[in-house]
Amino acid sequence: MERLEGLGIPTFPLINLWDGEDELVPALRETAAELGFREPIVGNLFRDGGDALVPQLDAFADAVNAEGVPEQAVSLKGKSLREKIEWVCENAYGVPADRVVKKDGFDESLASAQRLASDAGIAFDDLALVAVKSPATMTDNDSAPADERTVTLKKVEVHAGAGLVHVNLTTSLTTPMPKIV
């Protein structure tokens, strides 16, 4: 969050609680305040669904509208997928481009995603990037020394209706986000 805020990108902690963790909310809010983060968006998405987050999204919308889109994010439009991923890895995860590696099969999933976008009449490089990672780590191994950390590109999927390309950086199972607005 500190890296993204330093780039002028408004960020909010999103805390997805599990059953029995509601009592942790005051301490989490206090920690966020001590670290200088914005007020966290907190909810138990499994129990309460995305609708539980809606009342908390006004501050997010206000921050985005007030601060606008930073130059750095705007400059990514039209860049290749690899350039976008490398920018995210460097600026959000602290992993330089030379340590962004591909898993076997990544190129095939990329080619399929590009064909799907083309067949839908969409410019692939204009799609917004969603980088999906494990909730437990920012890189392949956060316990490795900073100068040895890597990020592995695993799979690409196009969500043409949403206007985005989804790049999986984790071996964790992924699920779609609930509709919240």
C-alpha positions, -999 to 999 in steps of 0.1 A, spaced: 0 0 0 28 24 8 43 18 -27 10 24 -45 2 55 -23 37 68 -31 27 66 -68 -4 86 -62 -28 56 -64 -54 57 -37 -55 24 -17 -77 10 10 -71 -21 31 -98 -46 24 -101 -70 53 -121 -102 45 -130 -117 78 -137 -154 85 -164 -165 110 -153 -158 145 -129 -130 136 -153 -100 141 -136 -92 174 -104 -84 155 -119 -54 137 -111 -27 163 -74 -38 164 -72 -40 126 -87 -4 123 -62 8 149 -33 -8 131 -43 8 98 -45 42 115 -11 38 131 4 29 97 -12 59 81 -36 39 59 -71 50 50 -100 35 69 -102 -2 60 -131 -17 42 -141 -46 64 -165 -75 59 -171 -112 59 -179 -117 22 -188 -154 26 -213 -147 54 -226 -113 44 -220 -111 7 -208 -81 -12 -237 -60 -2 -222 -56 32 -194 -36 18 -215 -11 -1 -220 14 28 -182 15 32 -174 24 -4 -182 61 -3 -147 70 10 -131 49 -18 -152 66 -44 -145 100 -29 -107 94 -29 -106 82 -65 -127 111 -77 -108 137 -56 -73 124 -65 -80 113 -101 -60 88 -120 -22 91 -116 0 97 -146 17 63 -140 -15 44 -144 -26 63 -175 7 56 -192 1 19 -191 -28 20 -216 -17 5 -249 14 -11 -233 20 -48 -238 7 -72 -212 42 -80 -202 51 -43 -197 20 -38 -176 28 -69 -155 65 -58 -150 53 -24 -139 30 -39 -113 56 -63 -101 82 -35 -97 60 -9 -83 36 -29 -62 56 -60 -52 92 -46 -54 103 -74 -79 122 -61 -110 114 -72 -145 143 -96 -148 128 -117 -119 94 -120 -135 93 -155 -148 68 -176 -168 55 -210 -159 51 -236 -187 19 -230 -204 18 -192 -198 25 -184 -235 -2 -207 -246 -28 -191 -223 -16 -156 -235 -21 -166 -271 -56 -179 -264 -65 -147 -245 -52 -126 -274 -73 -146 -299 -104 -143 -277 -100 -105 -275 -93 -103 -313 -124 -124 -320 -145 -100 -298 -130 -70 -317 -112 -57 -286 -76 -44 -286 -59 -67 -262 -33 -42 -250 -60 -17 -241 -76 -41 -216 -72 -32 -179 -48 -56 -160 -59 -75 -130 -30 -92 -113 -42 -120 -91 -19 -132 -63 -20 -153 -32 -35 -135 -2 -6 -148 18 23 -134 -2 33 -106 -25 58 -127 -44 66 -163 -50 84 -164 -16 83 -133 7 107 -150 31 135 -150 4 159 -121 5 145 -91 -13 171 -94 -41 161 -130 -48 123 -127 -49 104 -137 -80 69 -135 -94 57 -163 -117 33 -156 -145 10 -186 -145 -21 -180 -167 -40 -153 -186 -77 -150 -190 -97 -123 -209 -130 -110 -194 -140 -91 -225 -173 -79 -211 -156 -63 -181 -128 -49 -203 -100 -66 -184 -73 -92 -187 -67 -114 -156 -32 -126 -150 -27 -153 -124 5 -149 -103 -3 -176 -78 -9 -213 -75 -38 -206 -51 -73 -213 -62 -90 -181 -73 -127 -171 -72 -144 -142 -88 -150 -112 -66 -187 -106 -55 -207 -79 -72 -204 -50 -48 -217 -20 -68 
